């Protein structure tokens, strides 16, 4: 297996630059894994494929306005993209600007006149352009004044409404990027699914920038994925176990939900918290609550224990996310589906169209 096995050519015109309105009017490409059959639908038609007794699992993380501009004492402009919070004053960040060595101090200034400036200091150098930044006080209360929405680098259009880069159920602040498969849902569609008998449960995984990073190693197994924090609460665990016992399907919305569920199963199994139960369908493992870091990198050959179906967007070439969906549906099926999607004019990436993989 080589990283080049997960490459494909995407025309620039296929990259969505703005979100569609309403959210659930995006296109939906349905892939049946068992036959390879493809169906072309509209996202709100997803209810035709979900049935009473299924469980829809959503990632309720909320994107923080983590792009912050600052200036050096000499007047030079720098940029921080906050990635992970270490404590009240300290963040790991991706930085833009020269001379940002340990001990370098800059000023973060709110746009409003007479507002107090916040000092920030580089306290540690990490890999590449990553630094550990310590602020003179907690930066989070100032997000509304100094923070900007961290749109992906392939989106060049200005986003008029920052809430369009949030899911309608976003609740827990902490992400540097949106779990974009969830952007297609509207409150009305979620209500219709529940009326139909589809249960809804939530997990949290705070998305880091590694979601946009291509794998550069020739052998993808040598790639080290960044750690992200996730949580699977007891309430969701109970719904998953009941759904499995009743023969329903676990439908994960987005690769972040997939990784959270599969991380919990692996982590708990390694700790001896769960074990296969012959009374469950297909000898599936029960799952227990989990809170902690995940660096789970899912490649073809991985055996999924929890997830039965997946809703996802179209992913970047050579990315860990493309490898994950290839593990779920088969590399050749996914690449052929992507070829058809490009041919049929689907839009790709964060504001693009969706896939349902059954």
VOBA-1610 file (N, C-alpha, C; in pm, whole numbers, padded with zeros to 5 digits, always signed):
BEGIN
Unk+00085-00119+00000Unk+00000+00000+00000Unk+00088+00124+00000Unk+00060+00216-00094Unk+00135+00340-00105Unk+00041+00459-00094Unk+00096+00571-00051Unk+00016+00693-00042Unk-00037+00733-00179Unk+00041+00708-00283Unk-00003+00743-00419Unk-00126+00663-00461Unk-00156+00553-00392Unk-00276+00475-00423Unk-00403+00552-00389Unk-00389+00661-00314Unk-00505+00737-00270Unk-00507+00877-00333Unk-00445+00887-00449Unk-00440+01015-00519Unk-00546+01019-00629Unk-00593+01137-00660Unk-00684+01157-00774Unk-00675+01303-00816Unk-00716+01331-00937Unk-00711+01467-00990Unk-00846+01535-00973Unk-00846+01652-00911Unk-00968+01727-00888Unk-00958+01865-00953Unk-01048+01898-01044Unk-01046+02033-01102Unk-01073+02137-00995Unk-01008+02252-01006Unk-01028+02362-00911Unk-01175+02400-00903Unk-01246+02390-01014Unk-01386+02430-01019Unk-01476+02338-00937Unk-01426+02221-00897Unk-01506+02127-00819Unk-01500+02156-00669Unk-01415+02249-00626Unk-01401+02281-00484Unk-01504+02387-00446Unk-01597+02351-00360Unk-01701+02444-00318Unk-01640+02559-00240Unk-01679+02682-00274Unk-01627+02800-00208Unk-01725+02861-00108Unk-01853+02835-00126Unk-01955+02892-00038Unk-02056+02784-00001Unk-02117+02794+00115Unk-02218+02696+00155Unk-02347+02714+00077Unk-02416+02604+00053Unk-02542+02608-00021Unk-02657+02636+00075Unk-02761+02699+00025Unk-02881+02727+00104Unk-03003+02665+00039Unk-03092+02603+00117Unk-03071+02566+00257Unk-02969+02454+00270Unk-02928+02428+00391Unk-02821+02332+00415Unk-02850+02194+00354Unk-02974+02147+00366Unk-03005+02010+00324Unk-03038+02000+00176Unk-03010+02105+00097Unk-03033+02099-00047Unk-02908+02062-00125Unk-02799+02032-00054Unk-02679+01983-00120Unk-02707+01847-00183Unk-02622+01805-00271Unk-02640+01675-00335Unk-02591+01563-00243Unk-02644+01444-00265Unk-02607+01327-00186Unk-02580+01211-00281Unk-02460+01159-00276Unk-02423+01043-00355Unk-02424+00921-00264Unk-02513+00827-00291Unk-02529+00709-00207Unk-02450+00594-00267Unk-02360+00537-00187Unk-02279+00423-00229Unk-02320+00300-00149Unk-02363+00196-00220Unk-02394+00067-00158Unk-02269-00020-00166Unk-02210-00046-00049Unk-02082-00117-00047Unk-02090-00258-00103Unk-02203-00324-00079Unk-02210-00465-00120Unk-02214-00482-00270Unk-02275-00388-00341Unk-02291-00402-00488Unk-02210-00300-00567Unk-02169-00190-00502Unk-02103-00081-00574Unk-02201+00012-00643Unk-02332-00014-00625Unk-02434+00071-00689Unk-02427+00213-00634Unk-02447+00311-00723Unk-02449+00452-00685Unk-02587+00511-00714Unk-02633+00596-00624Unk-02759+00669-00645Unk-02733+00817-00624Unk-02795+00899-00709Unk-02778+01043-00702Unk-02905+01105-00643Unk-02890+01163-00525Unk-03006+01218-00454Unk-02974+01358-00400Unk-03070+01415-00328Unk-03052+01540-00255Unk-03038+01503-00108Unk-02961+01582-00031Unk-02928+01540+00105Unk-03051+01514+00191Unk-03155+01594+00176Unk-03273+01572+00260Unk-03337+01435+00235Unk-03299+01370+00123Unk-03349+01235+00094Unk-03282+01129+00180Unk-03186+01169+00264Unk-03117+01072+00348Unk-03216+00994+00434Unk-03331+01056+00463Unk-03433+00988+00544Unk-03487+00864+00475Unk-03475+00856+00343Unk-03521+00737+00271Unk-03434+00615+00300Unk-03314+00639+00349Unk-03219+00529+00369Unk-03199+00494+00517Unk-03251+00578+00605Unk-03244+00549+00747Unk-03378+00496+00794Unk-03376+00402+00885Unk-03500+00339+00927Unk-03515+00344+01079Unk-03637+00323+01123Unk-03664+00319+01267Unk-03573+00217+01333Unk-03513+00256+01443Unk-03421+00166+01513Unk-03275+00195+01484Unk-03247+00275+01379Unk-03109+00318+01353Unk-03070+00426+01453Unk-02940+00442+01473Unk-02888+00546+01561Unk-02793+00635+01482Unk-02826+00763+01475Unk-02744+00862+01407Unk-02652+00926+01511Unk-02520+00920+01489Unk-02424+00971+01586Unk-02358+01097+01531Unk-02376+01209+01603Unk-02330+01340+01559Unk-02218+01392+01649Unk-02123+01462+01590Unk-02016+01525+01667Unk-02057+01667+01700Unk-02078+01696+01829Unk-02132+01825+01870Unk-02024+01930+01899Unk-01902+01909+01851Unk-01798+02010+01871Unk-01836+02141+01803Unk-01783+02250+01856Unk-01808+02382+01799Unk-01674+02446+01762Unk-01667+02505+01643Unk-01544+02570+01597Unk-01524+02700+01674Unk-01405+02721+01725Unk-01374+02847+01791Unk-01313+02943+01689Unk-01332+03075+01706Unk-01270+03172+01614Unk-01121+03183+01645Unk-01047+03082+01598Unk-00912+03058+01648Unk-00802+03127+01569Unk-00836+03198+01461Unk-00734+03271+01386Unk-00720+03411+01446Unk-00602+03441+01499Unk-00580+03566+01572Unk-00460+03639+01513Unk-00478+03767+01489Unk-00371+03851+01435Unk-00308+03933+01547Unk-00178+03949+01538Unk-00105+04022+01641Unk+00007+04101+01573Unk+00076+04184+01651Unk+00189+04259+01596Unk+00307+04253+01692Unk+00424+04254+01631Unk+00546+04260+01710Unk+00566+04401+01764Unk+00655+04415+01859Unk+00687+04548+01913Unk+00747+04637+01804Unk+00808+04575+01703Unk+00865+04650+01591Unk+00761+04686+01487Unk+00639+04635+01503Unk+00531+04668+01410Unk+00498+04558+01312Unk+00583+04455+01301Unk+00557+04345+01208Unk+00433+04267+01246Unk+00363+04218+01146Unk+00237+04148+01166Unk+00259+03997+01176Unk+00194+03933+01270Unk+00203+03788+01285Unk+00061+03732+01299Unk+00052+03602+01283Unk-00078+03536+01289Unk-00065+03408+01371Unk-00164+03384+01457Unk-00172+03259+01532Unk-00298+03185+01490Unk-00285+03057+01470Unk-00403+02971+01453Unk-00401+02874+01569Unk-00487+02898+01668Unk-00487+02818+01790Unk-00536+02677+01759Unk-00461+02579+01805Unk-00492+02439+01775Unk-00544+02363+01897Unk-00471+02370+02007Unk-00506+02293+02126Unk-00478+02376+02250Unk-00573+02377+02341Unk-00559+02450+02467Unk-00487+02362+02569Unk-00377+02411+02626Unk-00305+02336+02729Unk-00355+02371+02869Unk-00374+02499+02892Unk-00431+02544+03019Unk-00496+02679+02994Unk-00537+02748+03097Unk-00614+02871+03082Unk-00541+02977+02999Unk-00409+02980+03007Unk-00332+03085+02939Unk-00249+03035+02821Unk-00236+02904+02805Unk-00138+02848+02712Unk-00205+02764+02604Unk-00162+02788+02478Unk-00217+02717+02362Unk-00104+02670+02271Unk-00126+02557+02207Unk-00044+02518+02093Unk-00104+02585+01970Unk-00019+02644+01887Unk-00069+02722+01774Unk+00021+02706+01652Unk-00039+02722+01538Unk+00034+02733+01412Unk+00059+02881+01390Unk+00183+02920+01362Unk+00215+03062+01355Unk+00259+03101+01215Unk+00231+03226+01180Unk+00277+03284+01056Unk+00349+03414+01087Unk+00472+03426+01041Unk+00553+03544+01071Unk+00696+03501+01101Unk+00789+03592+01083Unk+00930+03559+01102Unk+00976+03590+01244Unk+01080+03518+01286Unk+01145+03548+01412Unk+01068+03509+01536Unk+00975+03415+01523Unk+00893+03376+01639Unk+00965+03266+01717Unk+01073+03307+01781Unk+01153+03214+01860Unk+01108+03223+02007Unk+01161+03133+02090Unk+01126+03133+02232Unk+01161+03267+02295Unk+01067+03323+02369Unk+01086+03452+02435Unk+01030+03570+02357Unk+00995+03547+02229Unk+00940+03656+02148Unk+00803+03694+02199Unk+00781+03827+02219Unk+00654+03877+02269Unk+00584+03959+02162Unk+00453+03945+02154Unk+00373+04021+02059Unk+00249+04074+02130Unk+00177+04163+02062Unk+00056+04222+02116Unk-00065+04181+02033Unk-00167+04136+02101Unk-00297+04109+02037Unk-00388+04225+02075Unk-00434+04298+01973Unk-00510+04420+01999Unk-00651+04410+01942Unk-00755+04419+02026Unk-00892+04423+01976Unk-00911+04543+01882Unk-01003+04527+01786Unk-01027+04632+01688Unk-01085+04758+01752Unk-01163+04743+01859Unk-01224+04859+01922Unk-01118+04952+01982Unk-01138+05080+01963Unk-01044+05177+02019Unk-01050+05173+02172Unk-00935+05201+02233Unk-00923+05208+02379Unk-00941+05072+02447Unk-00944+04963+02367Unk-00952+04829+02427Unk-00812+04785+02471Unk-00808+04710+02576Unk-00681+04665+02632Unk-00614+04560+02542Unk-00486+04577+02517Unk-00411+04479+02440Unk-00370+04362+02530Unk-00357+04245+02469Unk-00317+04125+02542Unk-00177+04087+02495Unk-00088+04060+02588Unk+00047+04018+02553Unk+00048+03867+02529Unk+00128+03825+02433Unk+00147+03683+02406Unk+00296+03656+02388Unk+00342+03543+02440Unk+00483+03510+02434Unk+00502+03368+02384Unk+00601+03350+02297Unk+00637+03216+02250Unk+00719+03149+02361Unk+00671+03036+02412Unk+00741+02970+02522Unk+00802+02836+02482Unk+00765+02786+02364Unk+00821+02657+02321Unk+00805+02644+02170Unk+00905+02583+02105Unk+00899+02557+01961Unk+00866+02410+01942Unk+00762+02384+01864Unk+00724+02247+01831Unk+00765+02218+01686Unk+00706+02118+01626Unk+00744+02081+01489Unk+00698+02187+01389Unk+00784+02213+01290Unk+00748+02303+01182Unk+00713+02443+01231Unk+00594+02489+01193Unk+00549+02625+01230Unk+00467+02626+01359Unk+00466+02516+01431Unk+00388+02512+01555Unk+00470+02566+01672Unk+00401+02641+01755Unk+00463+02699+01875Unk+00368+02683+01992Unk+00422+02692+02113Unk+00339+02703+02232Unk+00337+02850+02270Unk+00217+02907+02280Unk+00198+03049+02306Unk+00134+03065+02444Unk+00191+03156+02526Unk+00130+03187+02655Unk+00080+03331+02651Unk-00049+03347+02678Unk-00111+03479+02681Unk-00105+03536+02823Unk-00107+03668+02833Unk-00099+03734+02963Unk-00226+03713+03045Unk-00335+03679+02977Unk-00459+03642+03044Unk-00535+03549+02950Unk-00641+03491+02999Unk-00717+03398+02916Unk-00765+03467+02789Unk-00738+03406+02673Unk-00774+03465+02544Unk-00920+03437+02507Unk-00979+03333+02567Unk-01113+03291+02525Unk-01220+03398+02543Unk-01220+03476+02652Unk-01322+03581+02663Unk-01311+03689+02555Unk-01195+03693+02486Unk-01173+03795+02383Unk-01197+03743+02241Unk-01238+03617+02228Unk-01256+03560+02095Unk-01348+03646+02008Unk-01455+03698+02066Unk-01551+03776+01987Unk-01490+03906+01935Unk-01381+03952+01997Unk-01319+04078+01959Unk-01194+04059+01872Unk-01121+03950+01894Unk-00993+03935+01822Unk-00990+03809+01735Unk-01087+03720+01750Unk-01083+03593+01680Unk-01151+03598+01544Unk-01101+03518+01452Unk-01158+03503+01319Unk-01180+03356+01289Unk-01286+03325+01212Unk-01316+03187+01180Unk-01205+03127+01094Unk-01149+03013+01133Unk-01036+02953+01061Unk-01080+02867+00944Unk-01122+02929+00835Unk-01166+02852+00719Unk-01049+02776+00658Unk-01075+02662+00595Unk-00968+02584+00533Unk-00895+02664+00425Unk-00770+02629+00397Unk-00689+02706+00301Unk-00740+02701+00157Unk-00823+02602+00124Unk-00874+02593-00014Unk-01000+02676-00034Unk-01052+02739+00071Unk-01168+02828+00057Unk-01118+02972+00051Unk-01146+03037-00062Unk-01093+03171-00086Unk-01201+03280-00076Unk-01326+03239-00072Unk-01435+03335-00060Unk-01458+03372+00086Unk-01497+03497+00110Unk-01527+03541+00246Unk-01661+03481+00290Unk-01667+03436+00414Unk-01790+03378+00468Unk-01867+03488+00540Unk-01984+03523+00484Unk-02063+03633+00540Unk-02119+03600+00678Unk-02161+03476+00696Unk-02220+03434+00823Unk-02135+03324+00884Unk-02057+03353+00989Unk-01968+03253+01049Unk-02043+03128+01097Unk-02173+03141+01128Unk-02249+03025+01175Unk-02266+02918+01067Unk-02242+02955+00940Unk-02253+02854+00834Unk-02135+02758+00835Unk-02032+02790+00914Unk-01922+02696+00933Unk-01936+02625+01068Unk-02059+02622+01120Unk-02094+02546+01239Unk-02211+02455+01204Unk-02216+02338+01266Unk-02336+02256+01253Unk-02448+02319+01337Unk-02572+02285+01306Unk-02684+02344+01380Unk-02690+02289+01523Unk-02616+02182+01551Unk-02616+02123+01685Unk-02482+02143+01756Unk-02396+02232+01703Unk-02266+02257+01765Unk-02285+02311+01906Unk-02213+02253+02001Unk-02236+02286+02142Unk-02107+02306+02220Unk-02007+02219+02200Unk-01887+02219+02282Unk-01771+02288+02209Unk-01732+02411+02249Unk-01624+02482+02179Unk-01491+02409+02191Unk-01411+02414+02082Unk-01280+02352+02090Unk-01216+02316+01958Unk-01288+02325+01846Unk-01234+02280+01718Unk-01168+02392+01640Unk-01063+02355+01564Unk-01001+02446+01470Unk-01060+02431+01332Unk-01149+02333+01314Unk-01216+02310+01186Unk-01349+02242+01214Unk-01444+02259+01123Unk-01577+02203+01143Unk-01582+02056+01106Unk-01666+01977+01174Unk-01695+01841+01128Unk-01796+01852+01014Unk-01745+01865+00892Unk-01825+01920+00783Unk-01938+01830+00733Unk-01932+01701+00759Unk-02044+01616+00717Unk-02174+01659+00784Unk-02162+01717+00903Unk-02281+01759+00977Unk-02339+01890+00930Unk-02267+01964+00844Unk-02317+02093+00798Unk-02444+02081+00715Unk-02475+01963+00664Unk-02591+01944+00577Unk-02723+01933+00653Unk-02715+01907+00783Unk-02838+01885+00859Unk-02904+02017+00898Unk-03037+02017+00894Unk-03118+02128+00945Unk-03196+02078+01066Unk-03243+02168+01152Unk-03326+02125+01264Unk-03449+02047+01216Unk-03508+02090+01106Unk-03628+02023+01055Unk-03596+01881+01012Unk-03484+01861+00942Unk-03447+01726+00896Unk-03421+01635+01016Unk-03352+01685+01117Unk-03326+01604+01235Unk-03457+01567+01305Unk-03551+01661+01309Unk-03681+01632+01370Unk-03757+01526+01290Unk-03753+01535+01158Unk-03821+01437+01073Unk-03764+01297+01095Unk-03632+01288+01109Unk-03569+01158+01132Unk-03614+01099+01266Unk-03623+01183+01367Unk-03666+01135+01498Unk-03813+01089+01495Unk-03895+01163+01424Unk-04035+01122+01410Unk-04044+00986+01342Unk-03953+00960+01251Unk-03951+00832+01179Unk-03906+00717+01269Unk-03842+00751+01381Unk-03795+00646+01472Unk-03644+00631+01475Unk-03574+00720+01404Unk-03428+00720+01409Unk-03384+00791+01538Unk-03302+00726+01617Unk-03250+00786+01739Unk-03128+00873+01706Unk-03103+00974+01789Unk-02989+01063+01769Unk-02905+01066+01896Unk-02775+01054+01880Unk-02682+01058+01993Unk-02564+01145+01957Unk-02490+01189+02059Unk-02381+01283+02037Unk-02249+01233+02096Unk-02142+01264+02024Unk-02006+01249+02074Unk-01938+01384+02056Unk-01818+01397+02110Unk-01740+01519+02089Unk-01599+01481+02048Unk-01554+01533+01936Unk-01413+01527+01899Unk-01376+01666+01847Unk-01279+01728+01912Unk-01235+01860+01871Unk-01136+01845+01755Unk-01175+01897+01640Unk-01103+01875+01515Unk-00980+01963+01508Unk-00866+01904+01474Unk-00742+01980+01455Unk-00712+02000+01308Unk-00606+02071+01278Unk-00573+02104+01139Unk-00522+01985+01061Unk-00487+01877+01128Unk-00438+01760+01056Unk-00542+01707+00959Unk-00668+01747+00979Unk-00774+01704+00889Unk-00750+01752+00747Unk-00671+01861+00729Unk-00644+01914+00595Unk-00509+01868+00540Unk-00428+01805+00622Unk-00290+01777+00584Unk-00280+01650+00501Unk-00218+01657+00383Unk-00197+01535+00305Unk-00088+01449+00370Unk-00094+01321+00345Unk+00010+01230+00391Unk+00128+01245+00296Unk+00245+01275+00348Unk+00362+01300+00262Unk+00455+01179+00254Unk+00446+01087+00348Unk+00531+00968+00344Unk+00487+00875+00230Unk+00581+00810+00168Unk+00547+00717+00059Unk+00464+00600+00112Unk+00497+00555+00231Unk+00422+00449+00297Unk+00329+00514+00399Unk+00197+00509+00379Unk+00107+00578+00471Unk+00115+00526+00614Unk+00159+00403+00634Unk+00169+00348+00768Unk+00277+00419+00851Unk+00364+00495+00785Unk+00469+00570+00856Unk+00420+00708+00898Unk+00301+00747+00854Unk+00248+00880+00886Unk+00203+00884+01033Unk+00237+00992+01101Unk+00196+01011+01240Unk+00083+01114+01241Unk-00035+01070+01282Unk-00151+01159+01283Unk-00151+01238+01414Unk-00196+01363+01407Unk-00200+01446+01529Unk-00305+01392+01627Unk-00278+01414+01753Unk-00372+01370+01857Unk-00485+01470+01872Unk-00605+01420+01883Unk-00723+01503+01908Unk-00798+01445+02028Unk-00865+01532+02099Unk-00936+01488+02220Unk-01080+01454+02185Unk-01129+01342+02239Unk-01266+01301+02210Unk-01336+01252+02336Unk-01468+01248+02328Unk-01548+01203+02442Unk-01670+01127+02392Unk-01690+01011+02450Unk-01809+00930+02426Unk-01883+00918+02560Unk-01995+00990+02578Unk-02062+00990+02708Unk-02148+00866+02732Unk-02184+00846+02857Unk-02263+00730+02897Unk-02396+00723+02822Unk-02462+00836+02806Unk-02592+00838+02738Unk-02583+00783+02596Unk-02477+00820+02526Unk-02457+00770+02390Unk-02421+00622+02392Unk-02338+00582+02488Unk-02303+00440+02503Unk-02428+00355+02520Unk-02519+00399+02605Unk-02642+00323+02628Unk-02722+00307+02500Unk-02732+00414+02421Unk-02807+00407+02295Unk-02738+00316+02194Unk-02605+00319+02191Unk-02532+00231+02098Unk-02555+00085+02134Unk-02540+00052+02260Unk-02557-00089+02302Unk-02700-00138+02279Unk-02799-00051+02307Unk-02939-00090+02283Unk-02966-00108+02134Unk-02909-00019+02053Unk-02928-00028+01908Unk-02866-00156+01854Unk-02746-00189+01898Unk-02680-00311+01853Unk-02760-00435+01894Unk-02807-00436+02016Unk-02884-00551+02064Unk-03012-00571+01984Unk-03073-00459+01941Unk-03200-00467+01868Unk-03181-00487+01718Unk-03056-00492+01673Unk-03030-00514+01531Unk-03033-00389+01447Unk-03031-00271+01511Unk-03026-00144+01437Unk-02885-00112+01393Unk-02874-00010+01311Unk-02744+00030+01258Unk-02693+00156+01328Unk-02561+00162+01345Unk-02495+00281+01395Unk-02447+00359+01273Unk-02507+00477+01252Unk-02476+00561+01136Unk-02395+00680+01186Unk-02267+00681+01156Unk-02178+00788+01202Unk-02180+00903+01104Unk-02200+01023+01154Unk-02197+01143+01070Unk-02057+01202+01078Unk-01981+01180+00973Unk-01846+01234+00965Unk-01739+01141+01015Unk-01619+01160+00963Unk-01505+01076+01004Unk-01468+01100+01150Unk-01499+01219+01203Unk-01468+01244+01344Unk-01553+01157+01436Unk-01680+01140+01401Unk-01765+01051+01481Unk-01717+00907+01468Unk-01677+00869+01347Unk-01624+00734+01326Unk-01503+00709+01415Unk-01409+00802+01415Unk-01286+00783+01493Unk-01314+00781+01642Unk-01410+00862+01686Unk-01444+00861+01828Unk-01501+00726+01869Unk-01594+00674+01793Unk-01657+00546+01826Unk-01557+00432+01822Unk-01475+00428+01718Unk-01380+00318+01706Unk-01267+00332+01808Unk-01228+00454+01841Unk-01128+00475+01946Unk-01177+00423+02080Unk-01303+00454+02110Unk-01360+00409+02238Unk-01361+00257+02245Unk-01398+00193+02137Unk-01404+00046+02137Unk-01264-00013+02158Unk-01166+00042+02086Unk-01029-00009+02097Unk-00972+00021+02235Unk-00989+00146+02280Unk-00932+00186+02409Unk-00988+00106+02523Unk-01118+00088+02524Unk-01181+00012+02632Unk-01147-00136+02625Unk-01136-00189+02504Unk-01101-00331+02490Unk-00959-00355+02540Unk-00867-00263+02509Unk-00728-00279+02554Unk-00717-00266+02705Unk-00809-00190+02764Unk-00810-00175+02910Unk-00886-00288+02978Unk-00946-00375+02897Unk-01021-00486+02953Unk-01160-00448+03000Unk-01209-00330+02956Unk-01341-00285+03000Unk-01452-00352+02922Unk-01425-00385+02795Unk-01526-00450+02713Unk-01471-00580+02657Unk-01559-00667+02621Unk-01519-00793+02559Unk-01631-00840+02468Unk-01599-00922+02367Unk-01704-00970+02278Unk-01814-01043+02355Unk-01934-01022+02315Unk-02051-01083+02379Unk-02126-01162+02272Unk-02131-01292+02286Unk-02190-01377+02183Unk-02340-01352+02167Unk-02403-01282+02262Unk-02546-01255+02250Unk-02573-01138+02157Unk-02469-01060+02123Unk-02486-00947+02034Unk-02472-00991+01889Unk-02539-00922+01795Unk-02529-00959+01654Unk-02384-00959+01606Unk-02346-01061+01527Unk-02215-01070+01465Unk-02100-01066+01566Unk-02130-01108+01690Unk-02026-01112+01793Unk-01960-00976+01815Unk-02039-00869+01802Unk-01990-00733+01816Unk-01949-00707+01961Unk-01859-00612+01979Unk-01818-00574+02114Unk-01914-00473+02171Unk-01941-00486+02300Unk-02009-00379+02369Unk-01911-00261+02381Unk-01966-00143+02407Unk-01883-00025+02415Unk-01911+00044+02548Unk-01810+00110+02603Unk-01821+00179+02732Unk-01782+00325+02713Unk-01815+00411+02809Unk-01778+00553+02797Unk-01628+00570+02783Unk-01590+00676+02714Unk-01448+00702+02691Unk-01425+00852+02685Unk-01321+00899+02752Unk-01276+01037+02741Unk-01125+01037+02736Unk-01069+01097+02633Unk-00924+01098+02623Unk-00877+01130+02483Unk-00747+01120+02460Unk-00692+01153+02329Unk-00708+01039+02230Unk-00715+01074+02103Unk-00713+00971+01999Unk-00612+01010+01893Unk-00534+00913+01852Unk-00446+00928+01736Unk-00473+00812+01641Unk-00598+00763+01643Unk-00635+00649+01561Unk-00628+00686+01413Unk-00549+00613+01340Unk-00531+00632+01196Unk-00585+00507+01127Unk-00700+00521+01063Unk-00769+00406+01003Unk-00729+00392+00857Unk-00668+00279+00826Unk-00623+00246+00691Unk-00695+00121+00641Unk-00697+00099+00509Unk-00756-00025+00457Unk-00697-00147+00528Unk-00785-00239+00561Unk-00748-00356+00640Unk-00803-00347+00781Unk-00841-00228+00823Unk-00899-00208+00955Unk-01038-00272+00960Unk-01070-00338+01070Unk-01200-00400+01088Unk-01285-00313+01179Unk-01390-00253+01123Unk-01477-00165+01201Unk-01561-00248+01298Unk-01566-00202+01424Unk-01638-00275+01527Unk-01772-00213+01562Unk-01785-00083+01544Unk-01904-00012+01590Unk-01986+00045+01474Unk-01921+00107+01378Unk-01989+00182+01272Unk-02040+00089+01163Unk-02168+00107+01128Unk-02232+00026+01024Unk-02256+00104+00894Unk-02272+00234+00903Unk-02293+00320+00787Unk-02234+00457+00819Unk-02209+00535+00714Unk-02136+00660+00733Unk-02188+00768+00640Unk-02204+00888+00694Unk-02231+01007+00614Unk-02104+01091+00616Unk-02055+01131+00499Unk-01928+01200+00491Unk-01924+01290+00370Unk-01833+01386+00369Unk-01810+01469+00252Unk-01704+01405+00162Unk-01668+01472+00054Unk-01561+01425-00034Unk-01429+01485+00012Unk-01326+01400+00024Unk-01203+01437+00093Unk-01086+01463-00001Unk-00985+01529+00054Unk-00867+01566-00023Unk-00787+01444-00066Unk-00718+01453-00181Unk-00630+01343-00223Unk-00522+01317-00118Unk-00485+01194-00102Unk-00375+01151-00015Unk-00398+01188+00131Unk-00521+01215+00170Unk-00549+01255+00309Unk-00583+01134+00394Unk-00567+01149+00524Unk-00603+01042+00616Unk-00753+01013+00610Unk-00832+01115+00577Unk-00978+01097+00570Unk-01017+01012+00448Unk-00950+01034+00336Unk-00976+00951+00218Unk-00936+00807+00246Unk-00830+00788+00321Unk-00786+00653+00357Unk-00888+00587+00449Unk-00947+00665+00540Unk-01048+00610+00631Unk-01171+00560+00554Unk-01224+00642+00464Unk-01343+00598+00390Unk-01309+00483+00296Unk-01184+00478+00250Unk-01140+00365+00168Unk-01136+00237+00250Unk-01099+00250+00377Unk-01101+00133+00465Unk-01243+00084+00485Unk-01338+00175+00485Unk-01477+00140+00512Unk-01546+00080+00389Unk-01517+00135+00272Unk-01590+00093+00153Unk-01504+00024+00048Unk-01374+00027+00064Unk-01284-00028-00038Unk-01224+00083-00122Unk-01093+00078-00140Unk-01024+00186-00211Unk-01074+00201-00354Unk-01087+00093-00425Unk-01128+00102-00565Unk-01270+00155-00578Unk-01359+00112-00488Unk-01497+00163-00492Unk-01500+00313-00466Unk-01421+00358-00369Unk-01419+00500-00335Unk-01363+00582-00451Unk-01252+00540-00508Unk-01192+00617-00618Unk-01284+00620-00739Unk-01354+00511-00765Unk-01450+00511-00875Unk-01568+00602-00844Unk-01613+00601-00720Unk-01721+00691-00680Unk-01679+00837-00695Unk-01556+00868-00657Unk-01506+01005-00672Unk-01498+01042-00820Unk-01455+00949-00904Unk-01448+00978-01048Unk-01586+01013-01102Unk-01687+00935-01062Unk-01824+00961-01106Unk-01871+01096-01052Unk-01839+01123-00926Unk-01882+01249-00864Unk-01826+01369-00939Unk-01699+01363-00976Unk-01639+01473-01052Unk-01707+01487-01188Unk-01730+01374-01252Unk-01795+01373-01384Unk-01936+01431-01376Unk-02006+01403-01266Unk-02144+01448-01250Unk-02157+01587-01188Unk-02044+01652-01163Unk-02047+01790-01116Unk-02072+01808-00968Unk-02042+01707-00887Unk-02054+01724-00742Unk-01947+01823-00694Unk-01976+01889-00582Unk-01880+01981-00523Unk-01811+01913-00405Unk-01682+01943-00389Unk-01598+01871-00294Unk-01559+01958-00174Unk-01513+01889-00070Unk-01454+01945+00052Unk-01557+02008+00145Unk-01515+02101+00228Unk-01592+02144+00345Unk-01733+02192+00314Unk-01750+02276+00213Unk-01881+02328+00177Unk-01943+02251+00062Unk-01887+02135+00033Unk-01932+02058-00082Unk-02048+01964-00051Unk-02070+01871-00141Unk-02180+01775-00129Unk-02140+01658-00039Unk-02234+01565-00022Unk-02215+01458+00076Unk-02226+01320+00012Unk-02173+01222+00084Unk-02189+01081+00050Unk-02257+01010+00167Unk-02338+00913+00133Unk-02389+00817+00230Unk-02337+00681+00191Unk-02258+00620+00278Unk-02199+00490+00249Unk-02271+00385+00333Unk-02342+00296+00264Unk-02421+00192+00330Unk-02356+00056+00319
//
